């Protein structure tokens, strides 16, 4: 499929997707769950660091995408688009957590890999 749009039109479509995810994460989900929900221990994750719970939720969304793309029965209660937006939201939350925690986890991971 060839996309017949100009560069500025493509950028506008991409920007709209980020705007939609921002509205979802800091608007709808924030109202539903609260701003601190993802960064604080939950009833089943009281000993888990926030980055681990965020990464676990990201993994869940990736698994959901695989099931949706493969047509696994029972996976259709959420659309592929909704799942991708949720995954984008969790990626943004991880980036926010990384900034707020004062760490650069990507740099730390790269340094650890070089030591091996």
C-alpha positions as CSV (number, residue, x, y, z in Angstrom):
1,X,0.0,0.0,0.0
2,X,1.5,3.3,-1.1
3,X,0.7,6.4,1.0
4,X,-0.1,9.4,-1.1
5,X,0.5,12.1,1.4
6,X,3.0,14.9,1.6
7,X,5.6,15.0,4.4
8,X,3.8,17.7,6.4
9,X,0.6,15.7,6.2
10,X,2.3,12.5,7.4
11,X,3.9,14.5,10.3
12,X,0.4,15.8,11.2
13,X,-1.1,12.3,11.2
14,X,1.8,11.0,13.4
15,X,1.5,14.0,15.8
16,X,-2.2,13.3,16.1
17,X,-1.5,9.7,17.3
18,X,0.8,11.0,20.0
19,X,-1.8,13.6,21.0
20,X,-4.4,10.8,21.2
21,X,-2.1,8.7,23.4
22,X,-1.3,11.8,25.6
23,X,-5.1,12.4,26.1
24,X,-5.6,8.7,26.9
25,X,-2.7,8.5,29.5
26,X,-3.0,11.9,31.2
27,X,-6.7,12.3,30.7
28,X,-8.9,9.2,30.6
29,X,-6.6,6.8,32.4
30,X,-5.5,9.4,34.9
31,X,-9.1,10.1,35.9
32,X,-9.8,6.4,36.1
33,X,-6.8,5.2,38.0
34,X,-5.1,8.3,39.4
35,X,-1.8,9.9,38.5
36,X,0.3,7.9,41.0
37,X,-1.2,4.5,40.4
38,X,1.5,3.2,38.1
39,X,4.3,4.4,40.2
40,X,3.2,3.1,43.6
41,X,3.0,-0.5,44.8
42,X,-0.3,-2.3,44.2
43,X,-1.9,-5.0,46.3
44,X,-0.1,-7.7,44.3
45,X,3.1,-5.8,43.6
46,X,4.0,-4.3,46.9
47,X,7.6,-5.4,46.6
48,X,8.1,-4.6,42.9
49,X,9.9,-1.5,41.7
50,X,7.7,0.7,39.5
51,X,9.9,0.1,36.4
52,X,9.3,-3.6,36.7
53,X,5.6,-3.3,37.0
54,X,5.5,-0.9,34.0
55,X,7.7,-3.3,32.0
56,X,5.4,-6.2,33.0
57,X,2.4,-4.3,31.7
58,X,4.3,-3.5,28.5
59,X,5.0,-7.2,28.1
60,X,1.3,-8.0,28.6
61,X,0.4,-5.6,25.8
62,X,3.0,-7.1,23.4
63,X,1.5,-10.5,24.1
64,X,-2.0,-9.2,23.5
65,X,-0.8,-7.7,20.2
66,X,0.6,-11.1,19.2
67,X,-2.7,-12.8,20.0
68,X,-4.7,-10.2,18.2
69,X,-2.5,-10.4,15.1
70,X,-2.7,-14.2,15.1
71,X,-6.4,-14.2,15.7
72,X,-6.3,-16.1,19.0
73,X,-9.8,-16.7,20.2
74,X,-10.9,-14.6,23.1
75,X,-8.3,-11.9,22.4
76,X,-10.8,-9.6,20.6
77,X,-12.1,-7.7,23.7
78,X,-9.6,-4.9,22.8
79,X,-8.7,-3.6,19.3
80,X,-5.2,-3.7,17.9
81,X,-5.3,0.1,17.8
82,X,-6.3,0.3,21.5
83,X,-3.6,-2.1,22.5
84,X,-0.9,-0.2,20.6
85,X,-2.0,3.1,22.2
86,X,-1.8,1.4,25.6
87,X,1.7,0.1,24.8
88,X,2.7,3.7,23.7
89,X,1.3,4.9,27.0
90,X,3.3,2.5,29.1
91,X,6.4,3.4,27.1
92,X,5.8,7.1,28.0
93,X,5.2,6.1,31.6
94,X,8.5,4.2,31.8
95,X,10.3,7.3,30.3
96,X,8.6,9.5,32.9
97,X,9.5,7.1,35.7
98,X,13.1,7.0,34.4
99,X,13.3,10.8,34.5
100,X,11.6,11.1,37.9
101,X,13.8,8.5,39.5
102,X,16.9,10.4,38.4
103,X,18.3,7.4,36.6
104,X,19.2,6.8,33.0
105,X,18.4,3.1,32.8
106,X,19.3,2.9,29.1
107,X,22.9,4.1,29.9
108,X,23.1,1.8,32.9
109,X,22.0,-1.2,30.8
110,X,24.5,-0.4,28.0
111,X,27.4,-0.1,30.6
112,X,26.4,-3.5,32.1
113,X,26.3,-5.1,28.7
114,X,29.8,-3.9,27.9
115,X,31.2,-5.4,31.1
116,X,30.1,-8.9,30.1
